[in-house]
Amino acid sequence: MQNNNEITKTLSAHHVSLSYSEGQIINRMQLAIPAKKLTVILGPNGCGKSSLLKMLSRIKHPDEGCILLGKENILKMNSKTLARELALLVQKPELPEGIEVIELVSRGRYPHQKMWQQWSLDDETAVQEALFATGLTELIHRPVASLSGGQQQQVWLAMVLAQKSNILMLDEPTSFLDIRAQLLVMNFCLSLRDQGKTLVMVLHDINQAFRYADNIIMMHEGKIVAEGKPEDLANPDIIHTVYGVNTTIITDPESQTPMIIPKKDPSIEPLYSFS
């Protein structure tokens, strides 16, 4: 478990741009991810959310600008050194055929391995702690493919947890999960935050973001439109700028956080009638 007093390096982007063949997707963006907080990136499809996450984790290289971890440019860092600081769980990762839970979680220890080093006590402890934290200790010899969607997501989370990185980045970790599995994942992420981890995730569910996030980044067309605490961004004008919909904002009776309710809008009616 991480000590809350441990110093976590700040991950920041400085005037970064990214283009694909179809055009620019990120446009000279600047941001700093708050340490030991849960940050959620929101925005419509195609606005650059996942691309930003991939740049922050060095999966994609910016066309210009730089990403810093502390004062170091992540492009100049050794791969294993970076992986010990930062872990990324992509959306719908490819599952190796026939792999068991214990094997997949153990792969999280790769950044800590050396060519001449055998499996260590630190490795074993990290894996067992990750399995316990995610409630998987009774499933270690089950093929991951035989588990439910929620359980599979817990296995992937256990793998990145075993990596012992201070910063965890998750791309749509609750997509395709039922409501109970979503709650398990999000509550687990809160517990990691409370242990001193820095979390950055992309979500599509705006109310899930407003319920769980400490910090929200709202994107539109490759730019940050607004950033801040959920209560500061619960503004119909901001929501309309980002999503193009009119909304009413109420207080969630369960969590006392902002809840976004879309208004009925004739302009969003189906283009064709099937009657």
N, C-alpha and C positions, 0 to 999 in steps of 0.2 A: 504494500500500500504506500502511496506517495505521501510524503510529509507536506502539509499545507504551507510550511514556511520555506520550502524549497524554492529557489529562484527559477522561474520559467522564462525562457527567452521569448521576446515578442516577435511574432510573425507579421511582416508588413510588406506592402506593395507600393512601389514608387514609380508613378507615371508609366504603368505597364499597358501595352497594347498587344492584341493577339488577332490574327487574321486566319481565315480558312480560304479555300478556293472561291467560295461564294461571297467573300467580303469580310470586312472587319467585324469582329464579334465583341472585343473588349477595346475601349477607347481611352487611353491615357489615364488609367484608374489609379487612385491613391487610396490606401486604407491601412489601418493597423488593427489587428485582431486583439481584443482585450484578453489578457492572460487570466487563466483560472475562471473563465466565464463560459457560458454556452451561447454561441453566436449562431443565428439562423440566417441563411441567405434566401430571400424570397424574390419572386418575379415571374412574369409569364413565360411560357415555353419559348425557347430560342433567344432569351435575353442575355445569355452568357453565364448563368449560375454555375453549371457543371464545368464549363471551361475555366472559370475563375478558380474553382476548387482544384482543377488539374494543374493550373499554373502555380498555385500556392504549394503544391506538393511535388513540383518538378516533373510531372508527367508530360506537361506541355511547357515549352520554352517561350517566353514573351518575345515578340518582334522587337520591342524596345522597352526600356525601363528595367527594373530589377526587383527581385523578391529577396528580402533580407530576413534571416533568422538571427535575432540579436543584431549584430553588426556584420554578419557574414552573408555574402551572396550565396544563395542555395545552389546556384549552378556551379560553384567552385568547391562545394563540399563533397567529401568522400561519400559514396552511396550508403555504406553501412553507418557512418556517423550521422548522416541525415535521418536514416530510418530509426536510429535510436532516439531521435528527438521528435520525429513526426511520423504518424501512420495515417494511411488513407484506405478507407473501405469504399470501393467503387459500387455503383448501382448494379445489381444482379451479377456479382462476380462469377466467373466460370468455375464450376465445381469439378475437381479431378475425379475421374471415374473410380468408384469403389472405395474412396477414402473414408476412413473412420474418424469420429470426432476427435479422438486423442491425437491422431496424425495431423489433422488440419490445424488444431490449436497449437501444436508443437512447432509448426512452420513459422509462427510468430517470433520464434527465438532466432531465426536466421541472422538478423543484423548483429547478434551478439556472438555468433560462432566464428571460430578461427580454424584455418585449415588443419592445424595440428591438435586442436582441442577436442576432447571427448565431451559428451553430454554432461553438464555440470550440475551441481546442487542448486546453483542459482537458476539454471534453466528449468529444472524440475519444479522448484518452488514457484517460479513465475507461471508455469503452465497449470499447476494445481490450484494456485490462487485464482487464476482466470476462470478455470472450470467451476470452482466453488462460487465465485462471484456471479456467474451467469446461470447457476443452477443446473450444471451439466454433468456433475460427478457420477450420476447413475447411468449416463448415456455414453460413456467414453468409448465403448467398443461397438456402438451402433454406426452403420454406414450413414453418413450425413444425408445422402439422398433419400433415406427412408424416413427422415424426420419431417415434421410439419414446416410450413414456411416460416412461422415465428421461431421455431426451434433452430432452424437453419441460420436465421439471422443472428440468433444468440451465439451460435458456433463461430460465425465470422467475427462477431464482436469480441468473443473470447480470444480469437487469434490475434486481433490488433491489441487487445489488452495485455496478452502475454508478451507483446513486443516491448512493453514498458516505456512507451513514448510519452512525452509530456503533452503533446498536441495530437488530438485525434480529429480526423476529418472524415465525414460520412456523407455520401451522396444518396439522398432519398432513402434513408434507412427504414422508413415505415411503409414504403410503397408496396402494394400487393399483399399487405398483411391485414388480418381481421382486427377489429377494434381492441380486443384483449391483447393480442400480440403487439399492437402499436403502443398500448399503455405500458407493457413490460419493457419494450425497447426505450421509450422516452423516460420512464422512471429510472431505468438503469443508467441512462446518460446523465440524469440529474445526480445520481449517486457518484458517478465519476467526477462530475463537476465539484461536488462537495468534498471529494478527496484531493482536489487541487489540480485536476486535469483541465486543459484548455480544449474545448470542443467547438468545431465549426461544422455545420451541416446544411445541406440543401434540403428544403422541404417544399411540397406543393400545398399542403394543408395550412392555410393562413391562420386559422384559429388554433391549430396545434402549435404553431410558431409563437403566437401571442400568449399562449398559456405557459409554455416551457422556457422560452428564451430569456436570457439576461440582456442580450443585445441583438438587434435585427438590422440587417442590411437589405434594402429594397432596391432592386435593379430594374432598369428598363433600357432596352436597346444598347446594351454594353456599357452603361454608365450607372453609377450609384445615384439614385434619386433622393434617398433619405437613409439615415442611419441613426440609431439610438435605442433607448429603452422602449419596450412595447407600448407603455402608456403614453410616451411622447409621439409615437408614430400612429396612434389610433385616431386618424384624421381622415374624414371622407375625401378631402381634396387629394391627399397623398395616395390613398387607395385608388382613386380614379385616375390619377396620373400614371400609376404603375400598371393597373389592370384594365382601365377603360370601363369600369362599372361603377354605378352609384350604389352607395351602401348606407346602412344605418348601423351605428355602433352602440352596443349595449354592454352591460357588465355580465360576464359569465357567472351565473349564480353559484356554481360549484367552486371555481378557482378565484373568483373576484378579479379576473383579468379581462381585458377588452375582448369582446366577441363581435366579429364582423358579419353582418347580415346583408346579403345582396338585395337590392330593391328590384321589383319587377320592372323590366325594361323592354318596351316593344322593339327596340332596335336589335335585341339579341334573340328575337324569335327565329325559328327555323326558316331557311330560305325557301323550302318547298313544303307544300302540304300533301300528306299522303291520304287525306280523306276523299 
